[in-house]
Amino acid sequence: MKQVKSVYSAPPMHWVGDGFPVRSVFDYHHLGEALSPFLLLDYAAPTLFTPAAKPRGVGAHPHRGFETVTLVFDGEVAHHDSTGQGGVIGPGDVQWMTAASGILHQEYHSDTFTAQGGQLHMVQLWVNLPAAHKMAPPGYQAITADRFPTVPLPGGGTARVIAGSYAAAQGPAHTFSPLQVLDLHLPAGSQAQIDVQDGWTTLLVVLQGSLEINSSAHANAAQLVLFDPSGNKVTVSAQSDTRALLLSGQPLGEPIVGHGPFVMNSRAEIVQAIDDFNHGRFGSL
């Protein structure tokens, strides 16, 4: 059994652009290598947007050295980037963008969602890249909801496999290091047992509802549960209907040096990233 090390509460909500009201459930500035290979998770709880004439969102900005993973539960998000990729992701879809050597992108509410209004509910996760792949070509995976396998959990509930494998089901997302992303649905009263890798970083992010973990800790919406790496099981009891993300991955064991939208392994690489961006080497939209 993986023991619970700590439970953290997300700070108050802040806006990313004018379209994404988020709480940063965790980030590497505060927890560092304890999160590796994960860096940051922003959670946009269900928020109602009225119809508008102009799409809300965040304009063109750069990234280097990691991947962004956007999971949409409600609403629609449009993406365009400097590789020429783009599109709209809706409920159940996932966008897995590899910034790697450098990318410019922008994210907005889709035209349809903008015109009609509605509820937006989503997560954006940052996943670090190993040093050997930080300067790989950028890439983009648009993965539709119908491609994700869903596995029943012993004791109740289900796990939708986004990345990695679980109970012989393989998630469709390609990753650069061994990791697992599970979207958990746990009805009230369920007592599920989840298998995890011994020695891996393991994080449980409660998005909605309330959980008892290993009969020893409690977590509510917008809280992070950080486990000790040792052990190969986690048990959760749902106090109410709950949605949570289980994130588990092999630690990279490499320095983490970040500045804004760049995450590298040294200060010199950050300085180079800033210079490359300032001189237009990330391409254009």
N, C-alpha and C positions, 0 to 999 in steps of 0.2 A: 504494500500500500504506500503510495506517495503521501507524505505528510504535508499538511498545509504550513507554509512558512509565514505568510502574511496575507492580509486582506486590505486592499487599498480602495479608497473612494475617489471617483473622478472629481476634478475641480469644476467650478461653475462653467456654464455654457459660454462659448464665444462663437463669433461668426467667421467663417471662411468665405471671403467674398460677400455677396449679398444673397447667396442661395443655400448655404449649408450651415445650419446652427448645430455646432458639435460640442461634445465634451471629450477631452483627451483622457481616455481611461488609463493609458500608460504611455510613457515615452522614455527613450534611452538617456535623455539628459538627467533623469532622476534615478533610474534603476540600472542603467548601463548594461554590463555583460550578463547580468542576471536574466535578461530578456532574450539573449542571443539564441536563434538568429532573427528574432523579431525586434522591431525598433519603436513602433508607435502605433496606436490605434485611436482613431477619432470616431465617435459614435454620434450619429444624428438621430435622436429619438423621434418618434412620430410627431410631425409638425404639419399643420394645415397651411397651405399656400393658396391665396386667392388668385383668380385668373389675372394675367398681366399681358401687356402688349410687347414687352421686351423680356427675353429669357434672363433669369437670375442665375448667378454662378460666380465663377472665378476665371479671370482672363489668363492669357498666355504666361506661363512661368516654367522655369527649368527644373530638372532633377538630374542627378548623377549618382551612381554607386549602389543603387538598391532597386526594389520593385514596389509598386503600389498595387494593392488589391482592393477593388471596390465591389462590395456586395450590396445589391439593392433589394430591399424587401417590399417597399411600396414606392410608387412614383416612377419617374423615368429620368435618366441622366444621359446627356449627350457628351461625347468625347471627340476631340480632334488633336492630332499630334504632328510633329515635324517629320515623321517617317511616312506620312500620308495615310496613316490608319485613322479610323474613326467609326462612329456609329452611335447607336442608342442602346442602352441596357435598361431593362425594366424588371418587374418583380421576379425574383428568383435567379436573375442573371448575375454573372460575375465578369468583371474586367480585370485582367491580370497584366499590368503594364511593366515591362522591364526597361527601366531607365538606362542602366548600365553606363556606357561611355558618355551618354548625354542625350536628353530629349527635351523638347518644348511641348507643352500640351495645355489645353484649356478644357474646363468642365462646366457645363451649364445644364439647367433644366431643359428637357427636350421641348421642341416647338409645340407638340401636342399637349404636354403637361403644362407648359406655360399658358397656353390658351384656355385650357379647361380648369386649371387649378387642381388641387387635391392634396392628399397626404404623402409626404416624403419621409421615408424611413430607410436608413442605410448605414453602412460602416465603411471606413477606409483604413486598411492595414498597410503598414510599411514592413517589408521583409528585406533584411540585409542580404547583400551578395558576398560570397567568398572573394577574397582578394584576387584570385585568379580569374574571376569573371566580371570584376567591376568595370573593366574597359572593353567588355564584349559589345557587339552591336546591339542597339536598342530593339525591343520587340513588343508585341501586343497580342494578347489572347482575349478574344471576346467569346465567352462561354455561356451558352443559353441554358435556361433552367432545366430543359429536358435531358441534358447530358449528365446530370449529377445523380449518382446512385444514392438511394436511401436505405439504411440498414436498421432493423429493429434492435433495440438495446435490451439486454437481460434485465428484467425488473420493470420495464415500461419505457416508453418514449422512443424516439428515433434519432439517428445521426445521418445527416446529409453530408456526403464525403466530397469536399471541395478540392482538396489536394492530399496527396499521400494515399495510403490504403487503410482500410478498416474492415475486419471480418471478411476478407477476401474480395471486398469491393475496392476498386481503384478510382480515385478522383481524377478528373480529366485535366487538371491544371499541371503544366510542366513546371518543375522547380529546379534550382541550381544546387540545392543541398537537401539532405533528407529532412522532411518535415511533414506535418499533418495539420490540416485545417478541417474541423468538423463543425457543422451547423446543427446544434442540438435543439430538439423540440421535446419538452418534458411536461406531460399533463400533471395537474395537481394530484398529489398522492403517489406518484410513481417513485420508485426507488431503483435507480439504474446503476449498473456497474459498467465502467468504461475501462477498457484495456489501453495502456499507454506504454511507451518504450522506457525501459530502465535507463537512467543516465541522461535522458533528454530534458531540456527545458520544457516545462509544462505550465500553461496559463489557462485559466478559465475566466471568461468575461461574461458576466450576466448582463443581458440586454433588457430583458423584461421578466418580471416575476421575482421569485425568491427561492433560494436553495439552502439546504443543509449539506455540508460537504464532509465526508468521512466521519459523520456523527460528532464532529468536533468544532466546526466553524460554520458561519452563516454569511451569505452574500445576497445582496439585493441588486436592483437595476443600477447600471453604471458603476459596478464594482468589479475589481480584479482580484482573483485568487491566484497567488503565486505558490507553487509547490516545490518541495525539495526534489532534486533530480532523481534521487534513489527511489526505487519501487516501480511496480508495473501495473497498478490499478488505482482507480479513483471511484468512489461511490458518491452519488448525489441523490438527495431526496427533495422532491419539488414540493414546496409549501403552497404554491399556486401555479397556474399554468405559466411555464417558463421557457424563454428562448435564450440560449447561451452559445458562445463560441468556445470550443476547446482548441487551443493552439499548442502544438508540441513540435519540437525540432531539435536536431543535433546541434549543440553549441558550436559556433565557428572557431572560438578560441583565438580571435584576432583583434587587434586594437580597433576601437570605434572612435573616429574623429569626425564630427559633424559641424556644419555651418549652414543654417537655413535649409535650402533644398538639396544640399550636397552631403553625402555620408561616405567617407573614405577611410583609409587606414593611417594617414599621416597628415600633419598640417601642410606639408609641401604639396600634397595632392589636392588639398582644399584650395590653396592659393592658385594652383594650376587650373582647377575647375572654374574659379571665378574669372581668371584671365581668359579661358576658352569661351566662357559665356559672354564676357564683355566684348570679345572680338568676333562674335557671330559664328563660332564653330559648332554650335548646337543645332544649326539649321534654322529654318523659319516655318511659320504656319501659312 
